[in-house]
């Protein structure tokens, strides 16, 4: 342990046994339900409510999301965009929008103050520098060197504010052979460059992209994590730093053992579709009402699956009686066929009932492949506060995902959804520059706002 005296082993064991006892008699669920109650989030403090963050994401979803994660934890985030609005405001399915803005932007540009500034003009850059001098964090998604060329890059702004943490999100990173020629970032490009597409889909078919913009969410997770680490170090050093995160590199950390496999054996992991080189069964199988996921790849868990199937002899079959045997491709195909011949006769609910009734030993992981409508219909997620319906005065009726993590003392939260470009111009100019309405109107007339 750090920051205090070590705890005697006996005490640690006692605490662990106490937690087990509490869970067994139901008290743990009662405690954690109350401690994480989504209805009580607004009454608790926010972990980052002493931070001011500038969001200069400008058409970069990963940078936008990095700021979103900090905003959900309580940071004051000021979204700076040009007078015509961030290009990302146009992103979303054709024919569907909210208040004229694309759904992809509205879904994630939450908890922000929206300010417009024309950074191509001297006064716009002066105002941005004034904000950066006060900021704790600046997040940008421009091409490498673009803001530096305007006098707004990390080198210039850190001279004004040595405590500034500056996060730069880009496709290939800030340096390297590709950095000088990188295009605007696209999730599909990141998936292809990272190697992820080489692993996704059926080996006999074309590559299949991950359905969501996963590189943006991965890049944002690493960007936010790096920001929190830099802020922690700043507490000791008094100095900020620059964080350089790229979408392709973000996804490379999602390749688990693939890189080491090539290094260790020369084997190139390719698309395996419904099969998995490391563990099996770990796959989707047909059921009466669609598809379901099943996993039971350790020896005890596989034998539990055999029991549930009514085929205990499969646990002794020499093709399947060890992890090594089960993970040869020939045996994986044969085993999945055995499971599928059984599973297709039952609905996912019927199989789940059998799984839950199995006395053990061993644990089977099983669940249906939900369509979004099925996910939305699941009471479990609503009880946990994963989703929220709200009626907004600007955008009307919205259904939004909530923060993905829970905290018992300083939980993240949604305070308000997206707002139009420049919605908070007057508020920000008055708070940070002491400007009144007439001065703001003058800046707008000059095209600065």
C-alpha positions in Angstrom: 0.0 0.0 0.0 1.0 3.6 -0.4 0.0 6.6 1.6 -0.4 4.8 4.9 0.7 1.9 7.1 0.3 -1.6 5.7 -2.7 -3.6 6.9 -2.0 -6.9 8.7 -2.8 -10.0 6.6 -5.4 -11.2 9.2 -7.3 -8.0 8.9 -7.3 -8.2 5.1 -8.6 -11.8 5.2 -11.3 -10.8 7.6 -12.4 -7.9 5.4 -12.6 -10.2 2.4 -14.6 -12.8 4.3 -16.9 -10.1 5.5 -17.6 -8.9 2.0 -18.3 -12.5 0.9 -20.8 -12.9 3.8 -22.5 -9.6 3.0 -22.9 -10.6 -0.7 -24.2 -14.0 0.3 -27.1 -12.7 2.4 -28.0 -9.9 0.1 -26.7 -6.9 2.1 -24.0 -6.1 -0.5 -26.5 -5.6 -3.2 -28.6 -3.3 -1.0 -25.5 -1.3 -0.1 -24.1 -0.9 -3.6 -27.5 -0.1 -5.0 -28.0 2.8 -2.6 -24.4 4.0 -3.0 -24.7 4.1 -6.8 -28.3 5.1 -7.0 -28.7 7.0 -10.3 -31.4 9.2 -8.8 -28.9 10.6 -6.2 -26.1 11.5 -8.6 -27.0 15.2 -8.7 -26.6 15.5 -4.9 -23.0 14.4 -4.9 -19.8 16.4 -5.7 -18.0 16.2 -9.0 -14.4 14.9 -9.2 -13.2 17.5 -11.7 -15.3 20.6 -10.9 -12.2 22.7 -10.3 -10.9 22.2 -13.9 -11.5 24.4 -16.9 -11.1 22.6 -20.3 -11.0 24.1 -23.8 -12.5 21.8 -26.5 -11.0 22.7 -29.9 -12.0 19.3 -31.4 -13.1 20.8 -34.8 -14.4 17.9 -36.9 -12.5 15.3 -34.8 -14.8 12.9 -32.9 -12.0 11.5 -30.7 -11.0 14.9 -29.5 -14.7 15.8 -28.9 -15.2 12.6 -26.8 -12.1 13.2 -24.8 -13.6 16.5 -23.7 -17.0 14.8 -23.1 -15.5 12.3 -20.6 -13.9 15.1 -18.6 -17.2 17.1 -18.8 -19.1 14.1 -17.4 -16.7 14.1 -14.4 -17.5 17.8 -13.7 -14.9 19.8 -15.6 -16.1 23.2 -17.0 -15.7 22.5 -20.8 -15.8 25.4 -23.2 -16.4 24.2 -26.8 -14.7 26.6 -29.2 -15.8 26.5 -32.8 -15.9 28.8 -35.8 -18.9 31.1 -36.3 -20.4 28.7 -38.8 -20.1 25.9 -36.3 -18.0 22.8 -36.0 -18.1 20.6 -39.1 -19.0 17.7 -36.8 -22.4 19.3 -36.3 -23.3 17.9 -39.7 -22.5 14.3 -38.8 -25.3 11.8 -38.6 -27.7 9.7 -40.7 -29.2 11.5 -43.6 -32.8 12.6 -42.9 -32.4 12.5 -39.1 -31.3 15.4 -37.0 -32.0 17.2 -33.7 -32.5 20.9 -33.9 -30.7 21.0 -37.2 -27.6 19.3 -35.8 -26.4 15.8 -36.7 -27.3 13.0 -34.2 -23.6 12.0 -33.8 -22.8 15.4 -32.5 -25.9 15.9 -30.4 -25.3 12.5 -28.8 -21.9 13.4 -27.3 -21.4 17.2 -27.2 -22.9 17.4 -23.7 -22.2 19.4 -20.6 -20.4 22.1 -22.5 -20.5 25.9 -22.8 -20.5 26.7 -26.6 -18.4 29.6 -27.8 -17.7 30.8 -31.3 -14.4 32.3 -32.3 -12.8 32.9 -35.7 -9.2 31.9 -35.1 -8.1 33.1 -38.5 -8.5 36.7 -37.1 -6.2 38.3 -34.6 -8.9 39.2 -32.1 -10.2 35.6 -32.2 -6.7 34.3 -31.4 -6.2 36.9 -28.7 -9.4 35.8 -27.0 -8.4 32.1 -27.3 -5.0 32.9 -25.7 -6.8 34.6 -22.9 -8.8 31.5 -22.2 -5.8 29.2 -22.5 -3.9 31.3 -20.0 -6.6 30.4 -17.5 -7.3 26.8 -18.6 -6.2 23.5 -17.1 -6.6 21.5 -20.2 -6.8 22.2 -24.0 -8.0 19.4 -26.4 -7.6 19.8 -30.1 -8.1 17.8 -33.2 -6.5 19.8 -36.0 -3.8 18.6 -38.3 -0.4 18.5 -36.6 1.2 21.9 -36.6 -1.9 23.8 -37.7 -2.5 25.6 -34.4 1.2 26.0 -33.9 1.3 27.9 -37.1 -1.4 30.3 -35.7 0.6 30.8 -32.5 -1.8 28.6 -30.6 0.1 25.4 -30.3 1.5 23.8 -27.2 4.9 25.7 -27.4 3.3 29.1 -27.4 0.4 28.4 -25.0 2.6 26.6 -22.4 4.8 29.8 -22.3 1.6 31.7 -21.3 0.4 28.9 -18.9 3.1 26.4 -17.8 0.5 24.3 -16.0 -1.5 23.7 -19.2 -2.1 20.1 -20.2 -2.4 20.1 -24.0 -4.0 17.0 -25.7 -3.6 16.7 -29.5 -5.7 14.0 -31.3 -4.8 13.1 -34.8 -4.8 10.2 -37.3 -1.1 9.3 -37.3 0.3 11.3 -34.4 2.3 14.6 -34.3 5.5 13.2 -35.8 6.7 10.4 -38.0 6.8 9.7 -41.8 3.0 9.8 -42.1 2.4 12.8 -39.9 3.1 15.4 -42.6 0.6 14.0 -45.0 -2.2 12.8 -42.9 -5.7 13.3 -44.1 -8.6 14.2 -41.8 -9.1 11.3 -39.4 -11.7 8.7 -40.3 -12.6 5.8 -38.1 -12.4 3.3 -41.0 -8.8 4.5 -41.8 -7.8 4.0 -38.2 -9.3 0.5 -38.2 -7.4 -0.4 -41.3 -4.1 1.1 -40.3 -4.2 -0.4 -36.8 -4.5 -4.0 -38.1 -7.9 -4.4 -36.4 -9.7 -5.0 -39.8 -7.4 -7.9 -40.5 -8.9 -9.7 -37.5 -12.6 -8.8 -37.9 -15.0 -10.9 -39.9 -15.2 -14.2 -41.7 -12.0 -15.5 -43.3 -13.8 -16.3 -46.6 -15.4 -12.9 -46.9 -14.4 -9.3 -47.2 -13.1 -7.5 -44.1 -15.9 -6.2 -41.8 -15.5 -2.9 -40.0 -16.6 -2.5 -36.4 -20.1 -1.1 -36.6 -19.5 1.9 -34.3 -16.8 4.6 -34.5 -14.6 2.6 -32.2 -11.3 4.4 -32.9 -12.8 7.7 -31.7 -14.0 6.2 -28.4 -10.7 4.3 -27.9 -8.7 7.5 -28.7 -10.8 9.4 -26.3 -10.4 6.9 -23.5 -6.6 7.0 -23.8 -6.7 10.8 -24.2 -8.8 11.2 -21.0 -6.6 8.7 -19.1 -3.4 10.6 -20.2 -5.0 13.9 -19.1 -5.8 12.6 -15.6 -2.3 11.2 -15.3 -0.8 14.6 -16.4 -3.0 16.4 -14.0 -1.8 14.1 -11.2 1.8 14.7 -12.1 1.1 18.5 -12.2 0.1 18.4 -8.6 3.7 17.4 -7.7 5.7 19.2 -10.4 3.6 22.3 -11.0 4.0 21.8 -14.7 1.7 20.7 -17.5 2.7 18.7 -20.6 1.6 17.7 -24.1 -0.3 14.5 -24.8 -0.1 13.1 -28.3 -2.7 10.4 -29.1 -3.7 8.9 -32.5 -6.6 6.9 -33.5 -4.7 4.0 -35.2 -2.4 3.7 -32.1 -5.4 3.7 -29.9 -6.8 0.6 -31.7 -3.4 -1.1 -31.7 -3.9 -1.5 -27.9 -7.0 -3.5 -28.7 -5.1 -6.2 -30.6 -4.3 -8.1 -27.4 -1.9 -11.0 -28.2 -1.8 -10.5 -32.0 1.5 -8.5 -32.1 3.3 -10.8 -29.6 2.0 -13.9 -31.6 3.9 -12.7 -34.7 7.0 -11.8 -32.7 7.0 -15.2 -30.9 6.1 -17.5 -33.7 6.0 -15.6 -37.0 2.3 -16.5 -37.3 0.0 -13.7 -38.6 -3.4 -13.8 -36.9 -6.1 -13.3 -39.5 -9.9 -13.2 -39.6 -11.3 -16.2 -37.7 -15.0 -15.3 -37.8 -16.8 -17.4 -35.3 -13.6 -19.0 -34.0 -10.9 -17.9 -31.6 -7.3 -19.0 -31.6 -6.7 -18.7 -27.9 -9.8 -20.1 -26.2 -12.9 -22.2 -27.3 -15.8 -22.4 -27.1 -16.1 -18.7 -27.3 -18.5 -18.1 -30.2 -22.0 -17.4 -31.4 -24.4 -20.2 -32.1 -27.9 -20.4 -33.7 -30.9 -20.6 -31.4 -34.6 -20.8 -32.2 -35.1 -17.1 -31.8 -31.8 -15.8 -33.5 -28.3 -16.0 -32.3 -26.6 -16.3 -28.9 -23.2 -16.0 -27.4 -21.7 -19.0 -25.5 -18.4 -19.3 -23.7 -17.1 -22.1 -21.6 -13.4 -22.5 -22.5 -11.7 -23.7 -19.3 -11.9 -27.4 -18.5 -14.4 -27.0 -15.7 -16.5 -24.6 -17.6 -16.5 -26.7 -20.7 -17.7 -29.7 -18.8 -20.5 -27.6 -17.3 -21.6 -26.7 -20.9 -21.5 -30.4 -21.8 -23.8 -31.2 -18.8 -26.3 -28.4 -19.8 -26.3 -29.8 -23.4 -27.0 -33.3 -22.0 -23.7 -34.5 -23.6 -21.3 -35.1 -20.7 -19.3 -37.5 -22.8 -18.0 -34.6 -24.9 -15.9 -33.5 -22.0 -13.9 -36.7 -22.4 -13.7 -36.7 -26.2 -10.0 -36.6 -27.1 -10.7 -33.7 -29.5 -12.1 -31.5 -26.8 -10.7 -32.7 -23.4 -8.2 -29.9 -23.0 -7.7 -26.2 -23.9 -5.0 -27.2 -26.4 -7.2 -29.7 -28.1 -10.2 -27.5 -28.2 -8.3 -24.6 -29.9 -7.1 -26.4 -33.1 -9.1 -25.0 -35.9 -10.4 -28.4 -37.0 -11.6 -29.2 -33.5 -13.1 -25.8 -33.0 -15.2 -26.3 -36.2 -16.3 -29.7 -35.0 -17.2 -28.5 -31.5 -19.2 -25.6 -32.7 -21.2 -27.9 -34.9 -21.9 -30.1 -31.9 -23.1 -27.1 -29.9 -25.1 -25.7 -32.8 -27.0 -28.9 -33.4 -28.1 -28.7 -29.8 -28.7 -25.0 -29.4 -30.9 -24.5 -32.5 -33.6 -26.6 -30.8 -34.2 -24.0 -28.0 -34.8 -20.4 -27.5 -32.2 -18.3 -25.8 -34.4 -17.9 -22.8 -34.8 -21.7 -22.5 -31.0 -22.2 -22.7 -30.4 -19.5 -20.2 -32.8 -21.2 -17.8 -30.8 -24.4 -18.1 -27.5 -22.6 -17.6 -28.8 -20.9 -14.4 -30.1 -24.2 -13.1 -26.8 -26.0 -13.5 -25.3 -26.8 -10.1 -21.7 -26.6 -11.1 -18.8 -26.9 -10.9 -17.9 -24.6 -13.7 -19.5 -21.4 -15.1 -21.1 -20.9 -18.5 -21.4 -17.5 -20.1 -24.4 -17.3 -22.2 -26.6 -14.6 -23.7 -28.7 -13.6 -26.7 -27.3 -11.3 -29.4 -29.5 -8.2 -28.8 -30.7 -5.8 -31.4 -30.7 -2.2 -30.2 -34.4 -2.4 -29.5 -33.9 -5.4 -27.3 -31.1 -3.6 -25.4 -33.4 -0.7 -24.8 -36.2 -3.0 -23.6 -34.0 -4.6 -21.0 -35.0 -3.3 -17.5 -31.6 -4.0 -16.1 -29.9 -1.2 -18.0 -32.6 1.3 -17.1 -32.4 0.4 -13.4 -28.6 1.0 -13.6 -29.2 4.4 -15.3 -27.3 3.5 -18.5 -29.9 5.3 -20.6 -32.0 8.4 -20.1 -34.9 10.0 -21.8 -35.2 13.7 -21.5 -37.2 16.6 -22.9 -34.9 19.4 -23.9 -36.0 23.0 -24.7 -33.5 23.2 -27.7 -33.5 19.7 -29.2 -36.8 18.2 -28.0 -37.2 14.6 -27.0 -33.8 12.8 -26.7 -32.7 9.3 -25.7 -29.0 9.4 -24.6 -26.5 7.0 -23.2 -25.2 7.9 -19.8 -21.6 7.6 -18.6 -20.2 4.1 -18.7 -18.8 3.9 -15.2 -20.3 4.3 -11.7 -18.6 6.1 -8.7 -20.0 6.0 -5.2 -18.8 9.5 -4.1 -18.1 11.6 -7.2 -20.2 10.0 -10.0 -20.1 11.3 -13.6 -23.4 12.7 -14.9 -25.3 14.3 -17.7 -26.1 17.9 -16.8 -27.4 19.2 -20.1 -27.2 17.9 -23.7 -25.6 19.7 -26.7 -26.3 23.3 -27.4 -26.1 25.3 -30.7 -22.9 27.0 -31.8 -22.3 30.2 -29.9 -25.1 29.5 -27.4 -23.0 30.7 -24.4 -21.0 33.5 -26.1 -22.3 36.2 -23.8 -21.8 34.1 -20.7 -18.2 33.1 -21.5 -17.1 36.6 -22.6 -18.6 38.2 -19.5 -17.1 35.6 -17.1 -13.6 35.5 -18.4 -13.2 38.9 -20.1 -15.7 41.2 -18.3 -17.4 42.0 -21.6 -21.0 43.1 -21.7 -23.7 42.6 -24.4 -22.7 45.6 -26.5 -19.0 44.5 -26.7 -20.2 40.9 -27.6 -22.4 42.4 -30.3 -19.5 44.4 -31.7 -17.4 41.2 -31.9 -20.2 39.4 -33.7 -20.5 42.3 -36.1 -16.8 42.1 -36.9 -17.1 38.3 -37.6 -15.1 37.3 -34.6 -18.0 35.4 -33.0 
